[in-house]
Amino acid sequence: MAPYTGIPLSPAELQYLHTSLSQNPPIRPDGRSPTQFRPLVAETDILSSTNGSARICFPDGTEAMVGVKAEVEKTWGGGQDVDGERTGQAVEDEEMRNAEVGAAKSGRGWGEWVEIGIELPGMRDDDALPIFLSAMLTEALLADTGLKDTLWINTRFHWRLYIDILLLSQPLSYPLPLLSLTTHLALLSTRLPSLISERDEDPLFNDDWEASTHLFPRSKADGGSAQKPPITLLVMSVGEMIFFDASADELAVADAVVALSVTQPLQPTSTSATEAEILPLKLVALRTIDPPSRLTAGGVPNALNSTSTTGTASTGNTSTGGILAIREKDQGQSVWRPPRGGVKRAVVGRMIKAVVEKGGVGMEVMAGLAGVET
């Protein structure tokens, strides 16, 4: 009996799909090209009580919503004396904190000021999948040190950013790209109130929301982060062919799956979305994903199948079962076998190039999301 994988495909169907995807040119079940994404519906600023929010829905009904909330928090160890200088205790506390977290301070901000929570239907917050997804999204987001510095208010206070990600439907496929694209849009729409207090005074903000500033500015001249929020794309390989935006059925026969996180630097001055498309992308994170195809059940060759008619229907000296065994040997892997092993370096290189190169898939996705946000 086949192990439970949540994939309602028999070994024969898996082998047929694998053969269709591995040929050149490949044939995808829905007729898309290898780099073509499924159409989606996206919108921003859907939650009035948040600093930023977004929603994305795929045609199959898979839907995600992200809300971003920023709260002022007192910085740990941010003590000062009457002249505004940092006290010896504050410096000592900060050094102790560096030792505890095991990382050096980058700029003025800290990565722990950003907190990502993910809720998936039918799963607890401490299940393996939500924790792994949160770790990947956090790793890509904190690769930008400018974001952490943007959250710094003064030596005594900072912004704490809460990013709440909710998958509104059952995950029909690996949900990482959907959650990443929705988070990207939510962060692009996130605004922080304008600060009117000075130096290390208690933070005082402008009540006029029109005077607020974007967490991720539109250009370097606006200050803050020097690049856009990252996006994470899922790229899979079948043989020598690579595919983007894989469906659940396609992931069921993937030889390897790689999550690539990229970001786009900002122009020195304000530019339109069309002009921003020419900027190169930067790879900030890369992780391999264990594909579900490794858990599928292998097929049984006819030569080993006890239900085959070996020796009952023969022509000359060759039985029907013998003919099928010869065909299997001539065609190589004609019976489904779960993939084993890793991915070739050359294939990984082609995946990265297809994402970050000028006019590649990553730029196409960035340009599309910029159009939604504007």
C-alpha positions, 0 to 999 in steps of 0.5 A: 500500500502506498504511504500517505502523502496527500497526493491522489496519484497512482505510480502510473500517473506519476510516471506519465507526468514525470515523462511529460515534464522531463521532455523538451519542450515539456508539457505541463498539465495546465498548458503553461510554459515553464516560467509562466505563473498562474493568474492571481487577484491581489489588493492592498490596504484591505485592513483599516486597523493595520499599518499595512495589509494585502490579500492574494488569491490564486484561481484554485481558491488558495488565498492568503492575507497579511496584516502588518502592525507597528508598535512603539517599544522601549529599547532594552538597555537604552538608559541615559544620563541627564545630558543625554549620554548613554550610562555605563549600565546601558553600555554594559547591558548592551554588551551582555545582550550581544553575548546572549543573542550571539550576534553583533549589532548591525547599524542601529536596529535589531532583527528581533524587532521584527516578528512573523507569525503564520497561521495555516488551517488545521495546524498549530503555531508550533508545528514544523511547517509554520515554523519553517515557513516563518524562518525562511521569510524572516531570513530573507526579510532581515537580509536588508539591514536598512529595514532594521535601522528604519525601526530605530526611533532613538536610543530609548525607543524603537518600532516593533513590527508584527507581521501576521500571515493567515492562509485562508484556505487549505494549502493545495500546494506548498504555500511559501510563494503565496505567503511571500508575495502577499507579505511583499505587497503588505510591506510595500503598503506599510506606513509609519507615522511621522516623528515630530519629537527630537533626539531622545525625547519620548516619541511624539508623532504627527496625527496627520496620516497623510504625513506618514512615511512608507516603511519601504521608501520609493527611492533612496532619496526618501531614506530608509531601506535601500531595497524593496521587500524580498520575494521568495520563489519556488523553483523545481526541476524535473530532469534538466528542465526547471519550472516556476509556480509548480502546482501540487501535481507537479511537485509530486514528481519533482526531482528537486525544489529550491526556494530563492529569495531575491530583492530589488535595489531602489533607484537613487531618485524616484522613478516609475514602475516601468523604469524600475524594471531595469534594475538588477535583482540581488539574491539574499537567501537560498534553501532546498525544500524536501519535495513530496515526491520522495514519499510517493510509492514506487511502481512495480515492474511487470517482470516482478508483478505476480499478477502479470500473465508471464508464461500464459500468453506466448508467441514463439519463445517470448511470453507477454511478460517477457516482452513488457520486461524488454520494453521496460529495459529499453525505455530505461525508467518506465516505472515510477521511482521516487527521486533520491539524492540532491540537485546538480550544481549546474541546475541550481545555477540555471535556476538562479540565473533564470530568476536574477538575470535582466528580464528574468522571472524575478523582474517580471514578478517584481514589476507585476507586484509594483503595478498592484501596489501603485 
